[in-house]
Amino acid sequence: MIARIWYGWTSHENAEKYEKLLREEVLLEIAKRSIPGYRGAEIFVREAENDEMEFITLLRFDTIDAVRTFAGKNHEVPVIPPECKKLLKRHSEKSRHYRTIPIN
């Protein structure tokens, strides 16, 4: 399993709008694409420094090829819809990919 992790920061004022946009539109649209090997997503949120809210998105894929199907050939480039960019103050320039290790 591959975890695709990306960071974005928004203002407190935009945090609720951004979270709603992620939950109700962006992540649902990704799921609707029916990408083979896509296994879902999670959002992590915390109050950060500088009067910001930090959002981490974690998308799960079976393989790095499934990630490439989602993100394109240059799979480290984040996929940020324009409506999300408008609400972000800043964001990481690359998505990071980790092989997950099940513990059981």
C-alpha positions in Angstrom: 0.0 0.0 0.0 1.2 3.5 -0.8 0.3 6.5 1.2 0.3 9.9 -0.7 0.7 12.7 1.8 0.3 16.4 1.2 0.2 19.5 3.4 -1.8 22.7 3.0 -2.3 25.7 5.3 -5.3 28.0 5.4 -6.5 30.8 7.7 -8.9 30.1 10.6 -11.5 32.0 8.6 -11.2 29.7 5.6 -10.7 26.4 7.5 -14.3 25.4 7.7 -14.9 26.2 4.0 -11.7 24.3 3.0 -12.6 21.2 5.0 -16.1 21.2 3.6 -14.8 21.5 0.0 -12.4 18.6 0.6 -15.0 16.4 2.2 -18.0 17.2 0.0 -16.4 17.8 -3.4 -12.7 17.1 -3.9 -12.4 13.7 -2.3 -15.8 12.5 -3.6 -14.7 13.5 -7.1 -11.5 11.4 -6.7 -13.6 8.4 -5.6 -16.0 8.9 -8.6 -13.0 8.5 -10.9 -12.9 4.8 -10.0 -9.1 4.7 -10.3 -8.0 1.1 -10.1 -6.0 0.7 -6.8 -7.4 3.8 -5.1 -8.3 2.9 -1.5 -9.7 6.0 0.0 -8.5 9.1 1.9 -8.2 10.8 5.3 -7.9 14.4 6.3 -5.9 15.5 9.4 -6.4 19.0 10.8 -4.6 20.9 13.5 -4.2 24.5 14.7 -0.7 25.6 13.5 1.6 28.5 14.2 1.1 31.9 12.6 -2.7 31.9 13.0 -3.1 29.1 10.5 -4.9 25.8 10.3 -2.8 22.9 8.9 -4.5 20.2 6.7 -2.8 17.0 5.8 -4.5 14.8 3.1 -3.6 11.1 3.0 -4.7 9.2 -0.1 -4.2 5.4 -0.2 -3.3 3.5 -3.3 -2.3 -0.1 -3.9 0.8 0.8 -6.1 2.8 3.7 -7.3 1.3 3.0 -10.7 -2.1 3.7 -9.3 -0.7 7.0 -7.9 0.5 7.9 -11.4 -3.0 7.1 -12.8 -4.3 9.7 -10.3 -1.6 12.4 -10.5 0.0 11.9 -13.8 3.6 11.0 -14.9 5.1 13.5 -12.5 3.3 12.1 -9.6 5.0 14.2 -6.9 3.3 17.3 -8.2 0.3 18.0 -6.0 -3.2 17.9 -7.5 -4.8 21.0 -6.2 -8.2 22.1 -7.7 -8.4 25.9 -8.4 -11.2 26.3 -5.8 -8.9 24.9 -3.1 -6.0 27.1 -4.1 -8.2 30.1 -3.5 -8.6 29.1 0.2 -5.0 28.1 0.9 -2.4 30.5 2.3 0.4 28.1 1.3 1.0 24.4 0.6 3.8 21.9 0.1 5.2 21.9 -3.4 5.5 18.1 -3.6 3.4 15.2 -2.4 5.3 12.5 -0.6 4.8 8.8 -1.1 5.4 6.2 1.6 5.1 2.4 1.5 2.9 1.4 4.4 3.7 -1.5 6.7 0.8 -3.3 8.2 1.2 -4.2 11.9 -0.9 -7.2 12.9 
